[in-house]
Amino acid sequence: MSSETLSSATDVKNLVHPYTNLGDHLNKGPMIIERGEGVYIYDNHGKRYLEGMSGLWCTSLGFSEERLVNAAIEQFKKLPYYHLFNSRSNTPAIELSEKLLEIAPKSLSKVLYANSGSEANDAAVKLVWFYHNAIGQPAKKKIISRLRGYHGVTVASGSLTGLPANHQFFDLPIDRILHTDCPSYYHGANPGESEEAFTQRLINNLEQLILKEGPDTVGAFIAEPVMGAGGVIVPPKGYFEGVQKILKKYNILFIVDEVICGFGRTGNMFGSDTFNLKPDIMSVAKALSSSYLPISATLISQPIYEKIAEQSDEVGVFAHGVTYSGHPICAAVALETLKIYQDKNIVSHVQEVAPYFLSKLHSLSAHPLVGETRGIGLIAALELTQDKASKKPFDPSVKIEKLVQENAAKHGVLVRGIRNAIALCPPLIITKEQIDELFNGVESGLNAALETVEASKASA
């Protein structure tokens, strides 16, 4: 048995793959990635792919940034591990916190570390509950998320996530988690409804939900600036302005999930900057370290921190934390990542290439399979439909997004098929020439999928 066959067989025998059709995987096995260079990765056959999804929306600086490698090596030599429990600390965690708060929305003043976006949002839930206990409002615990929102997979963050597959068979969502409308004009507008009227209807629905539940029972609202895994949903004009007015009216905390949007993705350092959001709590991960090492953070406002600190003094401890919170190597790599964003003017680069990226995206709107193109900065999606006029989606049995995804891969471009859409989220370092390559692969994937669909119709 060849080493290649052995590796694939060993994978199938031993590994459980997240977000994978496990039955299908038993028959097909894995795509094994051996190495990466810039915006490209190479499989174990030596084939090169342009990584049009930055891995999982995350490898912002590409796959061969030597400064991050060296930052990890140097920290390994100094201090490979230590914790933040019992008032202990380490220099990378201290310096990263300072740097992170320098660039974060000014409403935030303290940083709590973990390992993933799921954990960061899970911590946000606990902080909301702890805070409202601390201020003498123990009933104000419900958290409103949105349909199609994605906030993670832990018991709490998976409940916040508004996607059916994340709830089915997992007995989620848990109590005190609510869901309101997805702000997708394409999917949710009534016939003849203007975007302005659609936006106002969603804001009214949010207020009605709060009133129905009782404002004294609703503690927080959580949202991604741009929805990622739910289909790259860019909010309609005026949406967040209206939402924030409602939250302020009923004294409800605003949790902004920047796990995908943070660190330049939307054309500003944070999606909060792009959409003028003022979070009370903000979660970051992924591009915080360009995902070279796992690290996440939950940032909180000073009023929340003061009440938590006061209550923990009374209890004797703030009894929350994880072993790897502020891990010195992860923190050192994240700190170097933030320095690279600054040194290489990554946000300016995104602003420079984004118009070209979006023009290439929108040029595919005429394709027979494309119902809508949507995006901002360097994150985008193509909505797939079998009928543009009625917006009728393909039957799930067609697996249209998988057809496009697999055919694009044959042409050397990796994208992600999600919910009748193709998501794009390339590394922030991508050039215009590489954007051409990306969209050539996407168009080839669309054309091949269209041939398959038409052949299926002809044989029916």
Sequence and secondary structure as in RCSB ss.txt:
>XXXX:A:sequence
MSSETLSSATDVKNLVHPYTNLGDHLNKGPMIIERGEGVYIYDNHGKRYLEGMSGLWCTSLGFSEERLVNAAIEQ
FKKLPYYHLFNSRSNTPAIELSEKLLEIAPKSLSKVLYANSGSEANDAAVKLVWFYHNAIGQPAKKKIISRLRGY
HGVTVASGSLTGLPANHQFFDLPIDRILHTDCPSYYHGANPGESEEAFTQRLINNLEQLILKEGPDTVGAFIAEP
VMGAGGVIVPPKGYFEGVQKILKKYNILFIVDEVICGFGRTGNMFGSDTFNLKPDIMSVAKALSSSYLPISATLI
SQPIYEKIAEQSDEVGVFAHGVTYSGHPICAAVALETLKIYQDKNIVSHVQEVAPYFLSKLHSLSAHPLVGETRG
IGLIAALELTQDKASKKPFDPSVKIEKLVQENAAKHGVLVRGIRNAIALCPPLIITKEQIDELFNGVESGLNAAL
ETVEASKASA
>XXXX:A:secstr
  HHHHHHHHHHHH   TTS HHHHHHH    EEEEETTEEEETT  EEEETTHHHHT TT S  HHHHHHHHHH
HHH S    GGG   HHHHHHHHHHHHHS TT  EEEEESSHHHHHHHHHHHHHHHHHHTT TT  EEEEETT  
  SSHHHHHH   GGGTTTTT S TTEEEE    HHHH  TT  HHHHHHHHHHHHHHHHHHH GGGEEEEEE S
SBSTTT B   TTHHHHHHHHHHHTT EEEEE TTTTTTTTSSSSHHHHHT   SEEEE GGGTTTSS  EEEEE
 HHHHHHHHHHHHHHTS     TTTT HHHHHHHHHHHHHHHHTTHHHHHHHHHHHHHHHHHGGGGSTTEEEEEE
ETTEEEEEE SBTTTTB   GGG HHHHHHHHHHHTTEE EEETTEEEE   TT  HHHHHHHHHHHHHHHHHHH
HHHHHHHHH 
